[in-house]
Amino acid sequence: MTGMSRLLFAAQGQREEAQREIDRAAPLSARSEVHSVRFNVALAAGRVHAAAARFPEAAESFHTALVEARHAGIYGAALDALGDSQSACRKGIRGTSSS
């Protein structure tokens, strides 16, 4: 199984494993010159952070994903990142208003 597929699998419900994969993938992707690689890792990180209710980190990761998608010219993916970001923000606002 490739690193990216492990990362995406982990992001689907196993938060601790997903966070470990993000922690391993983020430094590697930061050194990559390929925007789509950096986009995919940032998007997965945002989803993991949002699932763990770490909304500031999620917003930062989604912003990074959006920037990388725009640089790579993958505008559909940029819209996905923006949608994920907005969804995470709404969840964060609802979660903090009910406390």
N, C-alpha and C positions, 0 to 999 in steps of 0.2 A: 504494500500500500504506500502511495506517495505521501510526502509530508503534507501537501495541501489537502489531499483527501482525508488524512487523519484529522487535520485541523477542522475541516468542515464537518466531519462526522462527530467530532468531539463537541462542536458548537451546538449540536442538535439535542443537548440534554445533559451532558456530563460536564458540569461547569468546572470542576477542579482539573479534570483532564484537559478540557478546552483551554483553560488558563495556562497550564504547563506548555501546551503546544504553541500558544500565542507567545509566551515568554521565549520559546526557542526560535520561532519563526520571525519575530519582529526584528531582531538584530541582523539576521541574514537578509531579510527583504530590504532593510534600510541601506544595505551595501549594494543592492541590485540596481542596475541601470535601466531595468525594464519596469515601466510604469504600471503595467497590468499586474505584475507580481506584487508590487507595493500596494496597489489598489486592493487586490484580493486579501492580503494579510490584514490591511487596515479595516476593511469591511468586516471580516471575520472577528477581528478584535472588538470592533464596535458592538457587534451582536453579542459577543461573550460578556462584555462589560454591561450592556443593557440588561441581559438576562440575570446578571448578578446585582442589579440595581445600583451600579456604579455609573450614574448618568453623566457626570462631568467627563469621565474617561471615555464613555461611549460617544459623547458629542465630539470630543477631540479626535477620536479614531474615525468617526464618520466624516468629519471635516477633511481629514487627511485622505480618506478614500475618495471623496468628491474631487479634491484637487488632483489626485493621481489619475482619476478617470478622465478628467478634462484634459490633462496633459497627454494622455494616451489616445485621446480622440474617441473614447468609448462612451458616448453620451448616454446610451441606454443604461449602462452600468452606473453612470453618474446619477441618473434619476433614481435608480434603486438605492444608492447610498443616501441620497437626499430623503427619500421616503422612509428608509430605516431610521434616519436621524430624527425626523419629525415624529415618527411613531414612538421612539424611545423618549423623546422630550415630553410627549403627551403622557406617557406612562409615569415618568418622573414627576410631573406636575400633579397628576392625580394621586400618586403615592405620598407626596409631601403634604398635600392639602387635607388628606384624611387623617394625618397624625395629630 
